[in-house]
Amino acid sequence: MGAPHTPRTGQRRNRHARAVNYEVVVRGELGPVLRAALLPVRATATQEQTVLRARLAKDRELADLVSVLRSHGVRVASITVLD
């Protein structure tokens, strides 16, 4: 049996990777379809920005999340490590 897949990217998750809490701020509001595709990422939106919070395996899953956002034309304003 293989490693579980992350819901938002289909990439295999490394069970030994250290998970880190991140806050990713993007410009504008994300639509409901994109927000649903990013689960289990939590999203809080205003008219100017959306704040995404997630516990991700350091580096790889963060890079995958940013890649998915950019592929949908979303501008990442900041990334903060919360741990």
N, C-alpha and C positions, 0 to 999 in steps of 0.2 A: 504494500500500500504506500502511495507517495505522500509527500508533504501537502498540507492543506493549501488551497489557493486563496489569495486575498480577493475579496469581492470586487474591488474597484479596478484591478489590473489584470487578473488572471495569472500573475506571476506566482511561482512557488515561494512560500514563506520559509525562511530558515528558522527552525525552531530554536536555534542557539543564538540568534541575533539579539542584541540588547534592545529592548523597547524603550522609547523615549516619548514623553508628551510634548507635542508641538502645537503652536498656534500659528496658523497661516492666514494672513490678511490679504484678500484679493479685492480688486476694484469692482464696484457695482454689486448687483444682486445676482445670485445663481438661480436659475430656474429649477422647478421641482424635479424635473427628469434628471438633471445633472446632480442635484443634491442627493437624490435617491441612488444614483449610480455610485456615489462616493461613500455610501454607508459602509462602515460604522462611524464615519467622520461626522461630527456634530457641527451644525452651521447656525450662526446667528447673523441676521442681515439688517442693515439699514439701507437707506437709498444710496449712500456713497460707497459702502463697502460690505463685504461679508467676511466674518471671522470664522475660520474652520479650526476645530480642535480635534486632535486624534492622537492615539498612542500608536506609534509606528516603529518598526525595526529601523534602527538608526541607518541613515544614508540611503539604502536601497529603496525602501518603501516611501521615504520622503521624496526621493528623486522620481519615483513612479507617479506619486500624487501630483507633483509639480508638472511632470510631463503630460499627464491627462488634462490638467487645467489649461496648460498652454495650447494643447491640441484643440481645445474648444474655444480658443481666443480669449481666455481669461488672463488678466494681468495680475501677477503676484506682486503685492506691494511690500510685504515683509514676512519673514519667518523667524519665530522666536522659540527657543527651547524652554519649556516650562519646568523641567526637572532640575 
